[in-house]
């Protein structure tokens, strides 16, 4: 299923959605130390918060946060993955998740999710830099959001 996004005026949103955003903002600003404290202060159940928290963002949050999922086939040699991760870090990309398959026939598939909102350069430049690195056999962006 393809994710779809909508811009919706706050006054027509259900109360639980609005309160979820309030809780996230309180936590981000440090006005509450825990989810329990923040949900209690706004009058929202923790279960409702956890239900909606990963799907509700303010418009300016979406503009700031960009997550890219990259799939790579890497030679199974010492240092190849480390060098790739170093290239991501040197461009100010932040690796959020990483999964590496068991190497088969000398290759391992690695999938990383990278937050790119603070990157110093262009994403396409990073991809090309990684592609040219010794030990990288294949690289592709498989998701962007």
GIUR-V978325 format. One record per backbone hydrogen bond with DSSP energy under -0.5 kcal/mol. NH is the residue of the N-H (numbers start at 0). CO is the residue of the C=O. If there is no record, write none. Layout:
# GIUR-V978325
{{NH	CO} {NH	CO}}
This chain:
# GIUR-V978325
{{7	5} {11	8} {12	9} {16	13} {17	13} {18	14} {19	15} {20	16} {21	17} {22	18} {23	19} {24	20} {25	21} {26	22} {27	23} {28	24} {29	25} {29	26} {30	25} {31	25} {37	33} {38	34} {39	35} {40	36} {41	37} {42	38} {43	38} {48	44} {49	45} {50	46} {51	47} {52	48} {54	51} {55	51} {61	57} {62	58} {63	59} {64	60} {65	63} {67	113} {68	142} {69	67} {69	111} {70	139} {71	109} {72	137} {73	71} {73	107} {74	134} {75	105} {76	74} {79	76} {82	78} {83	79} {84	80} {85	81} {86	82} {87	83} {88	84} {89	85} {90	86} {90	87} {91	88} {92	87} {93	114} {94	92} {95	93} {95	112} {96	112} {98	110} {100	108} {103	106} {106	103} {107	73} {109	71} {110	98} {111	69} {112	96} {113	67} {113	111} {114	93} {115	65} {115	113} {116	65} {118	115} {119	90} {120	90} {125	121} {126	122} {127	123} {128	124} {129	125} {130	126} {131	127} {132	128} {132	129} {135	132} {136	72} {136	134} {137	72} {139	70} {141	68} {141	139} {142	68} {144	66}}
